[in-house]
Every structure is written in C-alpha cells, then in structure tokens.
Amino acid sequence: MPQDQNPEATERQARLSSDYFESTRESLARAQRFHEEDDHFTAYLYAYIAFNNLYRWLGGFGSSEKEAIKSAIKRLPIGAMKTLYTKDYVDTIKQLNCREINGLNDREIEQLKDREVDGLNGCEKVRGILNIQRYLNGAEVGVTPGLIVRLSEVAESNASPCEKRDTLIHLACDLLYTVRNNQFHAVKSSIVDKAVLEMGFNLLFPIANALLDIADRTRQD
C-alpha cells in the first residue's frame, strides 16, 4: 500500500475488503446449504459467485476472466491440490467431461443435429446446460463440432503437481466456466441439468474453498 495514502482512505479500503470477503464467505455457506437441500441450480450459482470473487481478488480485476482464473489457480499450493485432487475428484472430472445427454451417445447426438427438428419432437432432447455453443458434449442443431469444449487430458490423482494444476486450470476455464454460462443461457432439461450441476458443484466448491484460504492469508500479510 502506498505510504502517502491517507488514513481515511486506508480505513475505507480495509472496510471494503472485509465486506468483500464476508460476502464471499456467505456465498460459499449458502452454496453448501442449497447443495445439502438438493437445490443444485442455486448451489452452483452461489459457489460460482464466490469463485468469481476469489479469482478476481487473486488473479486481478483488470485481466480477462480466463486469465484471472489461471492466475488464481496457479497460486494453489501443493498441499491444497493434494487434498482436493483425489481419485473420486478425477472420476467426477472425467464423468462431466464425457457426459452423455439424456442417455444419448455422441453418434446419436450427431444424427439429431443432422435432422430437421423442432419443439419437443427432437430438438428438446439435445438442449440444456450441456447443449449450446462452447459446451462440453454435443451442441445445439446447426452448431459445428469445432465449438465444443472438452478437456483433452485429465491428470490422474497420482500425477505430478504441475499436471494436476494444468488440469484444474482447464477444468475451471473450460468445463466449469461453460456450465456457469450455459446455466443462464441454455434451454433447461431438469434431469440432465441436475446431474451436471451436482457434478459441477462437487468440482468447483473445493477449489473455491482452497482459494478462500489463500485469499485470507494474503489479507493478513
């Protein structure tokens, strides 16, 4: 902090910082509560609000969204990654990364995309959180495969810290970021979306908690 900053400005900045983190902490608490109540839409919403606050604080307010996410996750210590990056965690990443939609596999989705469909007679089957531009597995009718986002590689639980960190960066920048965007903009399909948001929450919440610990330490330094 600049030495010539006046005490009033310093106090105001400290108060804003305190309010910012109290709001972030409250968002995580609400996310946990709604998750326990099986309200996965609201749980993921609050978890992402907290995550957004944290990656902006740690990764910079002036950078792009994805650059801020990358910068924040690069600050995760090895111990935190070891705690959250378990075999079950890896299995959830893989499941979300390769998620089938309403029981349809990739070949069936491609067939639907090639057909003239409307209303509930086909198009509805391939919509939802996972089904608009730049999402995980399949796309809306007319969207080219080049817009589909996937993780090309997922590090195993016994991988090196560097490999785990790379996976977490791509997870947050691609899968979890996409789920957040499509949560608001896609046509919803409740059965599929509930499963997607539950998996997304189980991946995002531990990252947000780890980043909150780091942010708390930076504020105390």
C-alpha positions as CSV (number, residue, x, y, z in Angstrom):
1,M,0.0,0.0,0.0
2,P,1.5,3.4,-0.9
3,Q,2.9,5.3,2.1
4,D,1.3,8.6,1.1
5,Q,-2.2,7.1,1.3
6,N,-4.2,8.9,4.0
7,P,-5.6,7.0,7.0
8,E,-9.2,7.6,5.9
9,A,-8.6,6.0,2.5
10,T,-6.8,3.1,4.2
11,E,-9.7,2.5,6.6
12,R,-12.2,2.7,3.7
13,Q,-10.2,0.2,1.7
14,A,-9.9,-2.2,4.7
15,R,-13.7,-2.0,5.3
16,L,-14.4,-2.7,1.6
17,S,-12.0,-5.6,1.7
18,S,-13.7,-7.0,4.8
19,D,-17.2,-6.6,3.2
20,Y,-16.0,-8.3,0.0
21,F,-14.8,-11.4,1.9
22,E,-17.7,-11.6,4.2
23,S,-19.9,-11.7,1.1
24,T,-17.7,-14.3,-0.5
25,R,-17.8,-16.4,2.7
26,E,-21.6,-16.1,2.9
27,S,-21.9,-17.2,-0.8
28,L,-20.0,-20.4,0.0
29,A,-22.1,-21.1,3.0
30,R,-25.3,-20.7,1.0
31,A,-23.9,-22.9,-1.7
32,Q,-23.2,-25.6,0.8
33,R,-26.7,-25.3,2.3
34,F,-28.5,-25.4,-1.0
35,H,-26.4,-28.4,-2.1
36,E,-27.5,-30.2,1.0
37,E,-31.1,-29.4,0.1
38,D,-30.6,-30.8,-3.4
39,D,-31.1,-27.4,-5.0
40,H,-28.2,-27.8,-7.4
41,F,-29.0,-24.9,-9.6
42,T,-28.9,-22.4,-6.7
43,A,-25.9,-24.2,-5.1
44,Y,-23.8,-23.9,-8.2
45,L,-24.9,-20.3,-8.6
46,Y,-23.6,-19.3,-5.2
47,A,-20.5,-21.4,-5.5
48,Y,-19.6,-19.6,-8.7
49,I,-20.3,-16.2,-7.2
50,A,-17.8,-17.0,-4.5
51,F,-15.3,-18.4,-7.0
52,N,-15.7,-15.3,-9.2
53,N,-14.9,-13.0,-6.2
54,L,-11.9,-15.1,-5.4
55,Y,-10.3,-15.4,-8.8
56,R,-10.7,-11.7,-9.3
57,W,-9.1,-10.9,-6.0
58,L,-6.2,-13.3,-6.5
59,G,-5.9,-13.1,-10.3
60,G,-6.5,-9.5,-11.0
61,F,-9.6,-7.2,-11.6
62,G,-8.1,-5.8,-14.8
63,S,-7.4,-9.0,-16.7
64,S,-9.7,-11.2,-18.7
65,E,-11.9,-13.8,-17.0
66,K,-9.8,-16.7,-18.0
67,E,-6.5,-15.1,-17.3
68,A,-7.7,-14.2,-13.8
69,I,-8.8,-17.8,-13.3
70,K,-5.5,-19.2,-14.5
71,S,-3.6,-16.8,-12.2
72,A,-5.6,-17.7,-9.2
73,I,-5.3,-21.4,-9.6
74,K,-1.6,-21.2,-10.2
75,R,-1.4,-19.9,-6.6
76,L,-2.9,-23.2,-5.2
77,P,-0.2,-24.8,-3.0
78,I,0.8,-28.4,-3.5
79,G,-0.9,-29.3,-0.2
80,A,-4.2,-27.9,-1.2
81,M,-4.1,-29.7,-4.6
82,K,-3.3,-33.0,-2.8
83,T,-6.3,-32.6,-0.6
84,L,-8.8,-31.9,-3.3
85,Y,-7.4,-33.8,-6.2
86,T,-8.4,-37.3,-5.1
87,K,-9.3,-40.3,-7.3
88,D,-13.0,-39.6,-6.8
89,Y,-12.4,-36.0,-7.9
90,V,-10.7,-37.2,-11.0
91,D,-13.5,-39.6,-11.8
92,T,-16.0,-36.7,-11.5
93,I,-14.0,-34.6,-13.9
94,K,-14.0,-37.5,-16.4
95,Q,-17.7,-38.1,-16.0
96,L,-18.6,-34.4,-16.6
97,N,-16.1,-34.1,-19.4
98,C,-17.7,-37.1,-21.3
99,R,-21.2,-36.6,-20.1
100,E,-23.9,-38.2,-22.3
101,I,-27.1,-36.2,-22.7
102,N,-30.4,-37.8,-21.8
103,G,-28.8,-41.2,-22.4
104,L,-27.7,-40.3,-25.9
105,N,-24.2,-41.0,-27.1
106,D,-22.2,-38.9,-29.4
107,R,-23.3,-40.7,-32.6
108,E,-27.0,-40.3,-31.7
109,I,-26.4,-36.6,-31.0
110,E,-24.8,-36.2,-34.4
111,Q,-27.8,-37.8,-36.0
112,L,-30.1,-35.5,-34.2
113,K,-28.1,-32.5,-35.3
114,D,-28.4,-33.6,-39.0
115,R,-32.2,-33.7,-38.8
116,E,-34.9,-31.0,-39.1
117,V,-36.3,-31.0,-35.6
118,D,-38.5,-28.6,-33.6
119,G,-40.4,-28.3,-30.4
120,L,-40.4,-31.4,-28.2
121,N,-40.1,-33.8,-31.2
122,G,-36.3,-33.9,-31.1
123,C,-34.7,-30.5,-30.5
124,E,-35.6,-30.5,-26.9
125,K,-33.7,-33.8,-26.4
126,V,-30.4,-32.1,-27.1
127,R,-30.8,-28.9,-25.2
128,G,-30.0,-27.9,-21.7
129,I,-26.9,-26.8,-19.8
130,L,-24.8,-29.0,-21.9
131,N,-26.2,-28.1,-25.2
132,I,-25.4,-24.7,-26.6
133,Q,-22.3,-23.2,-28.2
134,R,-19.0,-23.8,-26.5
135,Y,-20.2,-26.5,-24.2
136,L,-19.0,-29.9,-23.2
137,N,-20.5,-32.8,-25.2
138,G,-22.7,-32.2,-28.2
139,A,-24.2,-29.0,-29.4
140,E,-27.4,-27.4,-30.5
141,V,-28.7,-28.1,-34.0
142,G,-26.5,-26.3,-36.5
143,V,-23.5,-25.7,-34.2
144,T,-20.3,-27.1,-35.6
145,P,-18.1,-29.6,-33.6
146,G,-15.3,-27.0,-33.5
147,L,-17.2,-25.0,-30.9
148,I,-17.4,-28.0,-28.4
149,V,-15.3,-27.6,-25.3
150,R,-13.7,-30.6,-23.7
151,L,-10.6,-31.3,-21.6
152,S,-8.2,-33.0,-23.9
153,E,-6.3,-34.6,-21.0
154,V,-7.2,-35.2,-17.3
155,A,-4.3,-35.8,-15.0
156,E,-4.7,-38.8,-12.7
157,S,-4.7,-38.5,-8.9
158,N,-1.0,-39.7,-8.8
159,A,0.2,-37.2,-11.4
160,S,2.7,-34.5,-10.7
161,P,1.6,-31.2,-9.1
162,C,2.2,-29.4,-12.4
163,E,0.0,-31.8,-14.3
164,K,-2.8,-31.6,-11.7
165,R,-2.6,-27.8,-11.7
166,D,-2.9,-27.8,-15.6
167,T,-6.0,-30.0,-15.3
168,L,-7.5,-27.7,-12.7
169,I,-6.9,-24.6,-14.9
170,H,-8.6,-26.2,-17.9
171,L,-11.3,-27.6,-15.7
172,A,-12.1,-24.1,-14.3
173,C,-11.6,-22.2,-17.6
174,D,-13.5,-24.7,-19.8
175,L,-15.9,-27.1,-18.1
176,L,-16.9,-25.1,-15.0
177,Y,-16.9,-21.8,-16.8
178,T,-19.1,-23.2,-19.6
179,V,-21.5,-24.8,-17.1
180,R,-21.8,-21.4,-15.4
181,N,-22.6,-19.6,-18.7
182,N,-25.0,-22.2,-20.0
183,Q,-26.7,-22.4,-16.7
184,F,-28.2,-19.0,-17.5
185,H,-28.4,-19.1,-21.3
186,A,-29.4,-22.7,-22.3
187,V,-32.8,-24.2,-22.5
188,K,-33.1,-26.3,-19.4
189,S,-33.6,-30.0,-19.2
190,S,-34.1,-30.7,-15.5
191,I,-33.0,-34.4,-15.2
192,V,-29.7,-33.9,-17.1
193,D,-29.0,-30.4,-15.7
194,K,-29.4,-31.6,-12.1
195,A,-26.7,-34.2,-12.6
196,V,-24.4,-31.7,-14.4
197,L,-24.8,-29.0,-11.7
198,E,-24.3,-31.5,-8.9
199,M,-21.0,-32.7,-10.5
200,G,-20.0,-29.1,-11.3
201,F,-20.6,-28.2,-7.6
202,N,-18.5,-31.1,-6.4
203,L,-15.6,-29.9,-8.5
204,L,-16.0,-26.2,-8.0
205,F,-16.6,-26.0,-4.3
206,P,-13.3,-27.5,-3.1
207,I,-11.4,-25.1,-5.5
208,A,-13.3,-22.1,-4.1
209,N,-12.6,-23.2,-0.5
210,A,-8.9,-23.6,-1.3
211,L,-8.7,-20.1,-2.9
212,L,-10.5,-18.6,0.1
213,D,-7.7,-19.9,2.4
214,I,-5.1,-18.3,0.1
215,A,-7.0,-15.0,0.0
216,D,-7.3,-15.0,3.8
217,R,-3.6,-15.4,4.1
218,T,-2.8,-12.6,1.6
219,R,-5.0,-10.2,3.5
220,Q,-3.2,-11.0,6.7
221,D,0.3,-10.4,5.2
